[in-house]
Amino acid sequence: MGTKTKIALLCMTSWALGACEKELVSDEPIDTESSVSVITRSINEEETISLPVDLYVFNYESKEFIRHERITDKESPFSFSLPKGNYSVYAIGGANEDLYIFPKDEEVTEESEIVLKKEKEHADLMTTHKNIELSEEKNYELTLNMERQVVELSDVTIQDIPDDISSVSFYLSSCFRAIKINGELSTDSIQYHKLINEGGGVWRLPHPVMTLLNPDSVSIHISMTKDNGTVKEYTYQCTEDLIKNHQIFITATYQENVNITGSITGSSWTGTKDITFIFGDNITKNNENAIPNNETIINETTPNPRTSYKDCYVLKVDYSKEDYNEVILLHKKDFNIDPAEKTESEVLNEIEDNLSQLTVNDISGWRLPNYSEVDTIIKEHGAFKSQGASIGSDYYLFLDNEQLKLFISERILIGLTYEFGTVYRPVTTLKFKK
């Protein structure tokens, strides 16, 4: 192995550099002529390190795994020996073997995952990474400052739930079950959290839970089950990014005949982030607070026409808007409606009710196309096929000034003639940040 150098890992602070009296972390190699003394003090007593802390050491150039060590006591100095060279040190705090599945040391790489076990909840995970250079035989002192990676759902309360509801649960989109050795999040996951009935129409999360999530474009999904077994689901798209190392408080109110709406306010870790919104079954035109989900501006690259986005076909893109690009998405499947013994108004109401419950990869707000859109649907048949959204009909229902019409190869039938069929292809409108 050659000459060995001793590393002393003495200080692990909770969140930021200010948690130690001296700032000792740098991306530069440790000065081989310097002797560094470390004092560990947290900003306040509530800020503690999540234990155990698992250390993974890799050769910086070759990425070869060198060793795995576990620190279980933050008060005691910890040390081990390494030969001279350049190394990458990764630390993961808070993951224990009761909750997580660890990679085998003989198989571990920087991309290996530490995976949450089934039916378990995340711990208060923290990570850090430091590159070090050991250039001569001497003692080195290395300070690792741990950064929290989770969001805490401190409280979730849903109010005004009807008496005929037997269970309520929710989940957040963009959540993950695993964290890699290098600190990246991995393995998409949907984890339902059940609420308890506190009476008076109030359902609440029984205890705070930690979650790993992608903070961009998070949506909240609520599921309510009636006594007769019927399940209704609702989605609220957060209008601002959530941030790791935040405590989140969610308050939702169920109202019939009101579409989902809401707002987010809050500050960083020393404060909270509050999410408050109303949700229900239908849009009320006279309710000024009722805004459709597609009012949210998505902080992603605008998809191009004739491509796919979240398993939907990109029908059109309008780049003329001042603050956003407007994207019309087309569902990849046709839908049929049975008009037997129904008035035109009843057919339209049934279609709109079906569309209000339709979601594709968290995308909602589906509707009937207008004339321009249905014309494009027919003309873009070849492009659709290449994206897995081929046309299965030569005629489609569309909506024109709240009147249901049938489009047949540029012919418009105002009075519905059902012998041509009653096929419709949903579209929805999304807004993307310029």
C-alpha positions as CSV (number, residue, x, y, z in Angstrom):
1,M,0.0,0.0,0.0
2,G,3.0,2.3,0.6
3,T,3.2,5.2,3.0
4,K,0.0,6.0,4.8
5,T,-1.4,9.3,5.9
6,K,-3.8,9.7,8.8
7,I,-7.1,11.7,8.4
8,A,-8.9,13.1,11.5
9,L,-12.6,13.7,10.8
10,L,-13.4,15.9,13.8
11,C,-16.3,18.3,13.0
12,M,-19.7,17.8,11.4
13,T,-21.9,20.8,11.6
14,S,-25.6,20.7,11.0
15,W,-26.6,23.0,8.2
16,A,-24.3,25.8,7.2
17,L,-20.7,27.0,7.6
18,G,-21.8,29.3,10.4
19,A,-22.5,26.3,12.6
20,C,-18.7,26.2,13.4
21,E,-16.7,29.1,14.9
22,K,-14.3,29.1,12.0
23,E,-15.0,28.5,8.3
24,L,-12.9,25.5,7.5
25,V,-14.4,24.0,4.3
26,S,-12.9,24.8,0.9
27,D,-12.8,23.3,-2.5
28,E,-9.0,23.8,-2.5
29,P,-6.7,21.0,-1.3
30,I,-5.8,21.2,2.4
31,D,-2.5,23.2,2.8
32,T,0.1,20.6,3.6
33,E,2.0,23.1,5.7
34,S,-0.9,24.0,7.9
35,S,-2.2,22.5,11.1
36,V,-5.9,23.0,11.5
37,S,-7.7,23.0,14.8
38,V,-11.4,22.4,14.8
39,I,-14.1,23.6,17.2
40,T,-17.6,22.3,16.8
41,R,-20.6,24.4,17.9
42,S,-24.1,24.4,16.5
43,I,-26.0,27.6,15.9
44,N,-28.5,26.4,18.5
45,E,-29.1,23.3,20.5
46,E,-31.9,22.1,18.2
47,E,-29.6,21.8,15.2
48,T,-28.1,18.3,15.5
49,I,-26.5,15.9,13.1
50,S,-28.4,13.0,11.8
51,L,-26.7,9.8,12.8
52,P,-25.3,7.5,11.8
53,V,-23.0,9.1,9.3
54,D,-21.7,6.8,6.6
55,L,-18.5,7.8,4.9
56,Y,-17.6,6.5,1.5
57,V,-14.0,7.1,0.2
58,F,-13.2,6.8,-3.6
59,N,-10.0,7.4,-5.5
60,Y,-10.5,10.8,-7.2
61,E,-9.0,9.9,-10.5
62,S,-10.0,6.3,-11.0
63,K,-13.3,6.4,-9.0
64,E,-12.2,3.1,-7.3
65,F,-13.9,2.4,-4.0
66,I,-11.4,2.6,-1.1
67,R,-13.4,2.2,2.1
68,H,-16.6,2.6,4.0
69,E,-16.7,3.8,7.6
70,R,-19.6,4.6,9.9
71,I,-19.7,7.3,12.6
72,T,-22.2,6.7,15.3
73,D,-21.1,9.3,17.9
74,K,-20.7,12.9,16.9
75,E,-18.9,13.9,20.1
76,S,-15.8,11.6,19.6
77,P,-13.0,12.2,17.1
78,F,-12.9,9.7,14.3
79,S,-9.9,8.7,12.3
80,F,-8.6,6.2,9.7
81,S,-5.5,5.8,7.5
82,L,-5.0,6.2,3.8
83,P,-2.0,6.2,1.5
84,K,-1.0,9.5,-0.1
85,G,-3.2,10.5,-3.1
86,N,-6.3,12.3,-4.1
87,Y,-9.7,11.2,-2.8
88,S,-13.4,12.0,-3.0
89,V,-15.2,11.6,0.4
90,Y,-19.0,11.3,0.5
91,A,-21.0,11.4,3.7
92,I,-24.7,10.4,4.2
93,G,-26.2,11.1,7.5
94,G,-29.4,9.7,9.0
95,A,-29.7,6.5,7.0
96,N,-29.8,3.4,9.2
97,E,-30.3,-0.3,8.2
98,D,-33.7,-0.5,9.9
99,L,-35.1,1.9,7.2
100,Y,-32.7,1.6,4.2
101,I,-31.1,-1.0,2.1
102,F,-27.3,-0.3,1.6
103,P,-25.1,-1.4,-1.3
104,K,-22.6,-4.1,-0.5
105,D,-19.1,-2.7,0.0
106,E,-17.6,-5.0,-2.6
107,E,-20.0,-3.6,-5.2
108,V,-20.3,0.0,-4.3
109,T,-19.7,2.9,-6.7
110,E,-20.4,6.7,-6.5
111,E,-23.7,5.9,-8.3
112,S,-24.8,3.2,-5.9
113,E,-28.2,3.8,-4.2
114,I,-29.2,3.7,-0.6
115,V,-32.9,2.7,-1.0
116,L,-35.8,3.2,1.4
117,K,-37.4,-0.1,2.4
118,K,-41.1,-0.7,1.6
119,E,-43.7,0.7,4.0
120,K,-41.0,2.8,5.7
121,E,-40.7,6.6,5.9
122,H,-37.6,8.7,5.2
123,A,-35.3,9.7,8.0
124,D,-33.8,13.2,8.3
125,L,-31.2,12.7,5.6
126,M,-28.1,14.9,5.2
127,T,-25.2,14.7,2.8
128,T,-21.9,16.4,1.9
129,H,-19.0,15.8,-0.5
130,K,-15.3,16.9,-0.2
131,N,-12.3,16.3,-2.5
132,I,-9.1,16.0,-0.6
133,E,-5.4,15.8,-1.5
134,L,-3.0,13.9,0.8
135,S,0.4,14.9,-0.5
136,E,2.7,14.0,2.4
137,E,2.9,11.8,5.5
138,K,1.3,13.9,8.2
139,N,-2.0,14.2,10.2
140,Y,-4.8,16.1,8.4
141,E,-8.0,17.4,9.9
142,L,-11.1,17.4,7.6
143,T,-14.3,19.3,8.4
144,L,-17.5,18.0,6.8
145,N,-20.6,20.3,6.9
146,M,-23.7,18.3,6.5
147,E,-26.6,19.7,4.4
148,R,-30.2,18.5,4.9
149,Q,-31.8,16.9,1.8
150,V,-35.3,16.4,2.9
151,V,-38.5,18.4,3.1
152,E,-40.5,17.9,6.3
153,L,-44.3,17.7,5.9
154,S,-45.0,19.2,9.4
155,D,-48.7,19.3,9.1
156,V,-51.4,18.4,6.5
157,T,-55.0,19.4,7.3
158,I,-58.0,19.0,5.0
159,Q,-61.2,20.6,6.0
160,D,-64.9,20.4,5.2
161,I,-64.7,16.8,4.1
162,P,-68.3,15.3,3.6
163,D,-69.7,12.8,6.1
164,D,-69.9,10.0,3.5
165,I,-66.1,9.9,3.1
166,S,-64.5,6.9,4.8
167,S,-60.8,7.5,4.0
168,V,-58.6,10.4,2.8
169,S,-55.0,10.1,1.6
170,F,-52.5,12.2,-0.4
171,Y,-49.1,12.1,-2.1
172,L,-46.6,14.5,-3.5
173,S,-45.3,14.2,-7.1
174,S,-41.6,14.1,-7.9
175,C,-40.7,12.1,-4.8
176,F,-37.8,9.6,-4.6
177,R,-37.1,6.4,-2.6
178,A,-33.3,6.5,-2.9
179,I,-30.3,8.7,-2.6
180,K,-27.1,7.9,-4.3
181,I,-23.7,7.8,-2.6
182,N,-22.8,11.0,-4.5
183,G,-25.9,12.7,-3.0
184,E,-28.1,12.6,-6.1
185,L,-31.8,11.6,-5.7
186,S,-32.9,8.5,-7.5
187,T,-35.8,6.0,-8.0
188,D,-39.1,7.8,-8.5
189,S,-41.7,6.9,-5.9
190,I,-45.4,7.5,-5.1
191,Q,-45.9,7.3,-1.3
192,Y,-49.4,7.7,-0.1
193,H,-49.9,9.3,3.4
194,K,-53.1,8.4,5.1
195,L,-54.9,11.1,7.1
196,I,-56.9,10.5,10.3
197,N,-60.5,11.7,10.9
198,E,-60.5,14.2,13.7
199,G,-64.3,14.9,13.4
200,G,-66.2,17.9,12.2
201,G,-65.0,17.3,8.6
202,V,-61.4,17.7,9.5
203,W,-58.8,15.1,8.4
204,R,-55.1,15.5,9.5
205,L,-51.7,13.9,9.0
206,P,-51.1,11.9,12.2
207,H,-47.4,12.9,12.5
208,P,-44.7,14.8,10.5
209,V,-43.0,12.9,7.7
210,M,-39.8,13.5,5.8
211,T,-39.7,13.2,2.0
212,L,-37.1,13.4,-0.7
213,L,-38.4,15.4,-3.7
214,N,-37.5,17.3,-6.8
215,P,-38.4,20.9,-5.7
216,D,-39.4,21.9,-9.3
217,S,-43.1,21.7,-10.2
218,V,-44.4,19.7,-7.3
219,S,-48.1,18.8,-7.3
220,I,-50.3,17.6,-4.4
221,H,-52.7,14.6,-5.1
222,I,-55.6,14.0,-2.8
223,S,-57.7,10.8,-2.9
224,M,-61.1,10.5,-1.1
225,T,-63.0,7.3,-0.8
226,K,-66.7,7.3,-0.1
227,D,-68.6,4.7,2.0
228,N,-69.8,3.0,-1.2
229,G,-66.2,2.5,-2.4
230,T,-66.2,5.3,-5.0
231,V,-62.8,7.0,-5.2
232,K,-62.4,10.7,-6.3
233,E,-59.0,12.2,-6.9
234,Y,-57.9,15.8,-7.1
235,T,-54.6,17.5,-8.0
236,Y,-53.2,20.9,-6.9
237,Q,-50.2,22.2,-8.9
238,C,-47.9,24.2,-6.6
239,T,-47.2,27.6,-8.1
240,E,-43.8,28.0,-6.6
241,D,-40.9,25.6,-6.2
242,L,-40.6,23.8,-2.8
243,I,-37.1,23.9,-1.2
244,K,-35.3,21.2,0.7
245,N,-34.5,22.0,4.3
246,H,-38.0,23.5,4.6
247,Q,-40.9,22.6,6.9
248,I,-44.1,22.5,4.9
249,F,-47.6,23.2,6.3
250,I,-50.5,22.3,4.0
251,T,-54.1,23.4,4.6
252,A,-56.8,22.4,2.0
253,T,-60.5,23.0,2.0
254,Y,-63.0,20.8,0.1
255,Q,-65.8,22.7,-1.6
256,E,-68.3,21.3,-4.1
257,N,-68.5,23.1,-7.5
258,V,-65.1,24.8,-7.0
259,N,-62.0,24.1,-9.0
260,I,-58.6,23.8,-7.3
261,T,-56.9,27.1,-6.5
262,G,-54.4,28.2,-4.0
263,S,-51.2,30.1,-3.0
264,I,-47.9,29.5,-1.3
265,T,-46.1,31.9,1.1
266,G,-43.2,31.3,3.4
267,S,-39.5,31.7,4.1
268,S,-36.4,29.5,4.6
269,W,-35.6,27.0,7.3
270,T,-36.0,29.3,10.3
271,G,-39.6,29.9,9.2
272,T,-42.0,27.8,7.3
273,K,-43.6,27.4,3.9
274,D,-47.4,27.3,3.9
275,I,-49.6,25.8,1.1
276,T,-53.3,26.7,1.3
277,F,-55.8,25.8,-1.4
278,I,-59.4,24.9,-2.1
279,F,-60.4,21.9,-4.2
280,G,-63.6,20.3,-5.5
281,D,-65.3,18.8,-8.5
282,N,-66.2,21.4,-11.0
283,I,-65.4,25.0,-12.1
284,T,-67.7,27.7,-11.0
285,K,-67.7,30.5,-13.5
286,N,-68.7,33.1,-11.0
287,N,-66.1,32.2,-8.4
288,E,-63.2,34.7,-8.9
289,N,-60.9,32.5,-6.9
290,A,-61.4,29.5,-9.1
291,I,-58.5,29.2,-11.6
292,P,-57.7,26.1,-13.8
293,N,-54.6,24.1,-13.2
294,N,-53.2,25.2,-16.5
295,E,-52.7,28.7,-15.2
296,T,-49.5,27.5,-13.6
297,I,-46.3,28.5,-15.5
298,I,-44.1,25.4,-15.7
299,N,-40.4,26.1,-15.1
300,E,-39.1,23.7,-17.8
301,T,-37.9,24.0,-21.4
302,T,-40.8,24.4,-23.8
303,P,-41.4,21.2,-25.8
304,N,-41.4,21.5,-29.6
305,P,-44.4,20.9,-31.8
306,R,-44.8,17.3,-33.1
307,T,-42.9,15.9,-30.1
308,S,-44.0,14.3,-26.9
309,Y,-44.3,15.7,-23.4
310,K,-45.1,13.4,-20.5
311,D,-46.6,10.8,-22.8
312,C,-48.8,13.4,-24.6
313,Y,-48.5,14.7,-28.1
314,V,-47.5,18.4,-28.6
315,L,-50.1,19.7,-30.9
316,K,-49.2,23.4,-31.1
317,V,-47.0,25.9,-29.4
318,D,-47.7,29.7,-29.3
319,Y,-44.5,31.7,-28.7
320,S,-46.2,35.1,-29.0
321,K,-47.2,35.4,-25.3
322,E,-45.2,38.0,-23.3
323,D,-44.4,35.9,-20.2
324,Y,-44.8,32.3,-21.3
325,N,-45.1,29.9,-24.2
326,E,-48.5,28.3,-24.6
327,V,-48.5,24.6,-25.4
328,I,-51.5,22.6,-26.6
329,L,-51.2,18.9,-25.7
330,L,-53.1,16.1,-27.3
331,H,-54.1,12.9,-25.5
332,K,-52.8,9.8,-27.2
333,K,-56.1,8.0,-27.2
334,D,-59.6,8.4,-28.6
335,F,-62.6,8.4,-26.3
336,N,-66.2,7.5,-27.1
337,I,-69.5,8.7,-25.7
338,D,-72.8,6.8,-25.8
339,P,-75.5,9.4,-26.9
340,A,-78.4,7.0,-26.5
341,E,-81.5,8.7,-25.2
342,K,-79.6,11.8,-24.3
343,T,-80.0,15.4,-25.3
344,E,-77.0,17.3,-26.8
345,S,-76.6,19.2,-23.5
346,E,-76.5,15.9,-21.5
347,V,-73.9,14.5,-23.9
348,L,-71.7,17.6,-23.4
349,N,-72.1,17.5,-19.6
350,E,-71.1,13.8,-19.6
351,I,-68.0,14.5,-21.7
352,E,-67.0,17.4,-19.5
353,D,-67.5,15.4,-16.3
354,N,-65.3,12.6,-17.8
355,L,-62.6,15.1,-18.8
356,S,-62.6,16.8,-15.3
357,Q,-61.4,13.5,-13.8
358,L,-58.8,12.7,-16.5
359,T,-55.1,13.0,-15.6
360,V,-52.0,11.9,-17.5
361,N,-48.7,12.0,-15.6
362,D,-50.1,14.7,-13.3
363,I,-51.4,16.7,-16.2
364,S,-55.1,17.7,-15.9
365,G,-57.4,20.4,-17.3
366,W,-58.4,18.3,-20.3
367,R,-61.1,19.6,-22.6
368,L,-62.7,19.2,-26.0
369,P,-60.7,20.8,-28.8
370,N,-61.9,23.9,-30.7
371,Y,-62.2,24.1,-34.5
372,S,-58.5,25.1,-35.2
373,E,-57.3,22.4,-32.9
374,V,-59.4,19.6,-34.3
375,D,-58.4,20.7,-37.8
376,T,-54.8,20.3,-36.8
377,I,-55.6,16.9,-35.3
378,I,-56.9,15.6,-38.7
379,K,-54.1,17.2,-40.7
380,E,-51.2,16.0,-38.4
381,H,-52.1,12.3,-38.7
382,G,-48.7,11.3,-40.0
383,A,-46.8,13.1,-37.3
384,F,-49.0,11.7,-34.6
385,K,-48.2,8.2,-35.7
386,S,-44.4,8.7,-35.2
387,Q,-45.1,9.8,-31.6
388,G,-47.5,6.9,-30.8
389,A,-50.6,9.0,-31.0
390,S,-52.1,7.9,-34.3
391,I,-55.6,9.0,-35.3
392,G,-58.2,6.3,-35.1
393,S,-61.1,8.3,-36.6
394,D,-62.0,10.6,-39.5
395,Y,-64.4,12.6,-37.4
396,Y,-64.1,14.2,-34.0
397,L,-66.4,16.2,-31.7
398,F,-65.3,19.7,-30.9
399,L,-66.6,22.7,-28.9
400,D,-67.6,26.0,-30.5
401,N,-69.0,28.7,-28.3
402,E,-70.2,26.1,-25.9
403,Q,-72.0,24.2,-28.7
404,L,-71.0,20.6,-29.5
405,K,-70.2,20.1,-33.2
406,L,-68.8,17.3,-35.3
407,F,-65.8,17.8,-37.6
408,I,-65.5,15.5,-40.6
409,S,-62.6,16.3,-43.0
410,E,-63.1,20.1,-42.9
411,R,-67.0,19.7,-42.9
412,I,-68.7,20.9,-39.8
413,L,-72.0,19.3,-38.7
414,I,-73.7,21.6,-36.3
415,G,-76.6,19.4,-35.4
416,L,-75.0,16.2,-34.2
417,T,-75.6,13.2,-36.6
418,Y,-74.6,10.3,-34.4
419,E,-74.5,7.8,-37.3
420,F,-71.0,9.2,-37.9
421,G,-69.9,8.3,-34.4
422,T,-69.3,10.2,-31.2
423,V,-65.5,10.1,-30.9
424,Y,-63.5,12.8,-29.1
425,R,-59.8,13.4,-28.5
426,P,-59.0,15.5,-25.4
427,V,-56.6,18.4,-25.4
428,T,-55.2,20.6,-22.6
429,T,-53.3,23.9,-22.4
430,L,-50.0,24.3,-20.5
431,K,-47.9,27.4,-20.0
432,F,-44.1,27.2,-20.0
433,K,-41.7,29.8,-18.8
434,K,-39.9,31.7,-21.5
